[in-house]
Amino acid sequence: MESLQSRLDSFLKTKRIKKHSSKSSSTSASVKWPHPPTFKATASTLSEAGFYFDPSWDDRDSVACFLCGKELSDWDADDDPFDIHYTKCRNTCPWAVVRCGLRDDVDEDGSYIFSNKTRLPSSKIMEKARLGTFKGGDWWPHDAIPGHGACSKKMAQAGFVYTPQISGDDTATCLYCNLSLGGWDKDDDPL
C-alpha cells in the first residue's frame, strides 16, 4: 500500500467483510466506501493523507495508514484526513509529519511559512521523518546495493520522500517543490 495508486484503488473496489459469530458460522457482506463525495474524507484525500480502505463489520468506513498502521473510522462530513492524521500521529508517523503536517506550513497564498523551527525542511526532525517514508530501507530498492549514491539517507537529506507509483519502483518526491524523480543510478547523488 506504499503507492498512492494502490491506496486509491482500495477505495474503488468492493470489499468483502465477515461477521464472526460464536457458533463457528459467519455472515459476510460486500461494502464500498460509504460516504458521498461531499465529505472531506474522499478516496482521493484519504489516499493522499496515507490511508487505504480497511473496513470491518463494525466499522464500515475504517481506514488504516500504510506507514504507521493507525486505524480511523466514524468519519463525519467535515473531518479532514490530513488534519486528523497529523493531530493523532505527528509523534509516531513519518507520513503524517512530512505530508499531512505540510498543510500547516503554507499560508493562504501558497507561500511556505515555518512558525515552528522543527518544521523547517533542514531540521533533523523533518529529515528523520522523510527517512521514515523509505521504511528504514526495507522498501527503498537502492539500500540493498552497497555504495549506491541514492541511498535512503541521502535521499532524505536532499529533501525527498519515497512515493512509488507502483510497488517497488524508485520514485521519490520533494514535497516542497513537487519534483518527482525516478530511475536512480548507482552514481547519482540526490544532494
N, C-alpha and C positions, 0 to 999 in steps of 0.2 A: 504493500500500500504506500510505498515511499513516493511513487509518482502521482502527480496531480491528476492525471487521466484515470488511473486506477481508482483513486478516491472518488472522483466524479462518477465513474461508471458504477460504483457501488450504490449510488442513489438512483440510477436509471434502471436497474434490474429489480425484478420481483424477488423477494427473499422468502425462504421457507422457514418458518419458526415452529417450534413444538412446545406444547404444554405437557409436562410430565405429571401424571397422577400417581398416587401412592400404590395403585394396583398394577404395576408393570404395563400399563397401557398408556398411550399418549394420543393427544389430539394435535393436529397440525393445521396451519393456516399459511396462506401466501399474503405478504404485505409489501406495499410500496411506501415511499416517503409520504407521510400522511398530510403534510401541511401545504397550503396553497402558495403560489409564487408571491403573494403579497407579504408573506412573512420575511423578516430579515434573514432568517435561517433557511436559505435555499441550498440546493445541491451545490451551486457554484460557490457561495460564500462559505459554506461549511467545509468544502473541499480545500479551498484556498487557506482557510484557517487551520488546516491539518487534519480534518475529521473525515472518516468514512462511515457509511451507514451500517449499523450493527444492532438491528432490532432484536428484542426478546418478546416473549409472550406478554410480560407485564409492562414493558417499555417499548411501545411500537415506534417511537421516534428517537431511540437511543443511537448515539454516535460514539465513536472512540477515536482518540488521536493516534495517528500512525506512529508517532515517535515516543510519546510518554505513556500511552495506553489509557489516559484519562477518559472515563465514560461519562457522558452527559445525556440527559433526557428531559422530557416535560418542557419542550420549547414553547414559548409564548411569541406572539406576533412581533413584539418589539425587541426580543432577545437578539443581541448582536454576537455572532460566533467569535469574532476577533476579540471583543471586549471581555467576553466570558472566559475564553481560553486564557487570555493574558492574566486576568484577575485571579483565576483559580490555579494557574500553573506557572506563573512567572518565576517561581523559585526552583522549579523542577524540570520544565520542558524547554529544550533549546528552540523548538519551533515557535512556541508561544513568545519567547523572548525576542527572537530575531524577526519573525513575520508579523505576529499579532500585535506586539508592542510597537512596531514601526508606525502605526497609525497615530500614536501619541507624540511622535517625533516630527510630525508635519503640521504646519498651520493651514489656515483656510485657503491661502494662495498656493499651497503645494510646496512651500519652501521648508527646508529642514530647520527645526529648532530643537535644541537639546537642553532642556531646562535641568536635566539630571546628567551629571558628567559620566555616570556609569553607562548611559545610553549612547555616548559618543562611539562612532564606528571603531575608533582606535583603542577603546577601553579593553582591558583584559577580560571583563565580564562578557562583552559582546563577542570578542574573539573566541572565548571558550564556548559560548552558545552557538556560534557559527560552526565551530569544530564538531559540536554535538550533532549537527544535522548530517554529518558524514557517518554517524553512528559508530564513533570510535574506530573508524576504518573498516568496520565489518561490511559496510555497503559500498564504500568507495573502492573501485576496482584497482586503482593505481597504488594503494597502500601495500598490496601483495607483491609489488615489483620493487626489489631493492634499488635504491638510488633514483627512483622516478622523481623527476623535477616537480611534478604536480601532485605531491603527497597531500593528504587532507590537512595537515598542519600548515603548510604553505598556502593552501587554498583559503583556509580560514583567516590567516594573517593578511592575505590580499583582499579580504572582504567578501569572499564567495561563500554561498551556502549550497548544499547539494540539492539539486532539483531535477532528478532524472525524468525524462519524457516517457521512457519505458523502463521497466525494472532492469538494473544492471548497466545502463548507459552512464556516461560520464559528464552529463550536462551539469554545469554549476552556474549560479546566477548571483550577480551583485544586486541586492535589493534596493540599493541607494540610487543606482543609475539604470536599473532594469536591463543590464547587459548579461546575456546568457551565452556561454561558450561550451563547446564540447569537442571531442576528438583530441584530447590532450596527449601529446607525445612525450616520450621519456625525457627529452632535453628541454621541454617547456618549463618556463619559470613564471608562475602567476603573479609574482611580485614585480 
